[in-house]
Structures are given as structure tokens and as C-alpha cells.
Amino acid sequence: MWIPGYFRALAETIRAGMSEIKQALNDQNAAINSATEAYASERRDEPRIVVAAPTEKERETSTTERKKDRGVQKVIAAGTSITAVATVVAAIGAGIYAHIAAKQLGNMQQTYGEIQKQTRAFKSANAINRASAIISQRAYVGIAPFPYQTQSGTDRKTGESAVLFVVGVDNSGNTPAFDVHAHINYAPRTSKLPKNFTYHDISVAIPPLPGMAITPDVTSAIGAHETRGAMPAAFRQTILSEIDTGKTFVYLWGRVTYRDVFGCRHQTDFCTQILHSQPNKNGQQLTASANCESHNCSDKDCPEFRDTSSDVCSVELNPFPPEPK
């Protein structure tokens, strides 16, 4: 505790002050005595003059004057003592005030530091909660999980057996997606996709099945946890049969763009390779597929993604910014 130590110091200060007062009084008395002796010495050195003896009245007057002089000297000494004591008391009071003020300043600085720490913690918590709310509540749109729906039919022009793959657009998020635009490309190839393949949009050359209109572009709004806006892709069965022999390679690729409820733009790129697709004894089309080596990404991981310039949309790009100072 600082209080006992402080009062010990205060007592030492008072004792030192009183010692100084006592010394000042002793010095003053010594000075008076010295002056009296000097005056008496001067009087002894003066030529002797014989004067008449003072009368009784003159002696009384002289005694009265000497008493007055001693009284004045005592008053002066008392005033000096009072002034010295007042000076010491003032110094002590100033010391007490300075010590208390320093103590209060230290406490205020410590409290201010704690408030700053709490403020930074609140700001960080608010930033995390805001980012979590936006990320967890927005829409997440992409192609529906495999297996795709299939429909068997006949090619309208050639009369050959054909298979229609129906690729759905799925919103797995907790809020609707708006301005959804999905496009699918599909084409058989005689070789695998090269590493520098651009995944460009192409015109669909394969004719539709009877009663089906192939519309590779889909634009709509999709509700939360909803699959809709199916994208069809049709292949002749002879082409699909060549997959097993390694003569033909079949790929489906495309892109889905949309906006969430916060007005942020999003993008999902996809690419799938059909590894096998043959009907079983019951006529059901059995299909196996795998993701391509590239062109499966979302938002900032996609090379051509254009983000939305707004504070709320930048949260997902940088959900945990540096802690505010």
C-alpha cells in the first residue's frame, strides 16, 4: 500500500520543517545578541562623559521602551515562525495533491487502455459476426450434383438412338439468387482437352430429340435450396459407346453467373467428362463422370471473375480484415 509509506515521508518532511524553524529562531536570537554586544562594545570605546544620574521617571521610561522593543522582536519572531510553518504546510499540501493527482492519472490511463482493448475486441467481434452472417446467408449457385437426369430417345434427323442429359442449376444457399444466367457447352472430341483449352462457348450442333427444344442458356431466379433451370445436352448413343473404346471423349462445360440478396455478383465455372454411359438390361442409362482438371471454380478463384465494388461484397473476398487499432 502506498498510504503508510507516504505518511512516513510526510512526518519526515514536517520534522525537517520544524527543525529549520527552530534553527531560524536560534539564528535570529544569536544575531540580536551579537548586535547588542557590538553596540555595547562601541559604547565602551566612546569617550567617557560624565552625565548626571537619571531621575526615577527617566529610568521608568527607559525600562518601558526596552520592554516595547523586546515585544516587537517577539512579534517579528512569531511572524517569521508562522510564515515558515505556513510555507511547510503549503509544500506538504502541494505534495499530497501532486501525489494524488499522479495516482489518479495512472488509474485513468489504465482505464483508458482497458477501454481501448474492449473497443478493439468489440470491433473485431462485429466484423466477424457481419462476415459470418453475409457468407452463411447468401445464395450459392452451381450445377446440380451428379448423377444427371437422362432421357432416351431418337435423333430427329438420323433416326439413331440418342440420350439427353439434363444438367440442373442448384442453389444450395439460404437465400434466393437473382439474375441467374447459365450456359452449357458439350461436344464429342477425338482427344482429351489440352491444357491450354479456353472453355469457350460454342454453338450446339447436335439436333434435339423429338419434342425437346435444346436451350443451353437459362436465365431466371432460383429460390433457396432449389434446383431448376435445367440445361440439356444431347448425344447419339453411338458416340457414347465410343467412350469405352477410347475413340471419343465427351465433355460438358459452362458457366453460371448470378446475384445474391446483397446485390453481389457471383460466378461458378464447371467442367465434367463423361467416362461411361450405356443402357443396362432394363433400359436405364448408366453414366459415370469426373471433374475436368481445370475450370471448376467459383468467384475470385475463376480467372474471368468480376467482383462487385461495394463494402458488403468485399466481405467475402476478405472476410477477416486486420484487427482495428
LINKA-V701702 format. One line per field, one symbol per residue. phi: phi as a letter, one per 20 degrees, with the letter a starting at -180 (. if undefined). psi: psi as a letter, one per 40 degrees, with the letter a starting at -180 (. if undefined). burial: 1 if it has 16 or more other ideal C-beta (glycine too) atoms within 10 Angstrom, else 0. Layout:
# LINKA-V701702
phi->???
psi->???
burial->???
This chain:
# LINKA-V701702
phi->.efgffffffffffgfffffffffffffffffffffffffffffffgfcedfffffffffffffffffffffffffffffffffffffffffgfffffffffffffffffffffffffffffffffffffffffffdffcdaffffeffcbeacffeemffbcdedeedddeeecfdclfccccdbafcebffffefelffcefeffffgmddfcfdccadcfflcdamfdebdcfffffffffeneccdccbrbccacefeneecbcdbbcdeeabcfefeneeeccbbfffbmcbblfeegdfdfeebfffffffbfcfgffe
psi->ieddddddddddddddddddddddddddddddddddddddddddeiihhhiihiidddddddddddddddddddddddddddddddddddddddddddddddddddddddddddddddddddddddddddddddddeiihhaiiiiiiiihiahhddeeiiihhhhhihhheieiihifhhhhhiihiieiihidehefihihhehiiihehhhgehhhaihihfihafihihhiidddddeddeedihhihiaihiiiaeeehhihhiihhhhdhgiiadeehhhhiiiiidafgiibeehdehhihgidddedddgdgiihi.
burial->0000000000000000100010000000000000000000000000000000000000000000000000000000000010010001000000000000000000000000000000000000001000100100011111110001000010100000011110111110101110011101111100001000101000010101100101010100110001001111111110110110000111111111111111011111111111001010000010101001001111100100100000001011000000000
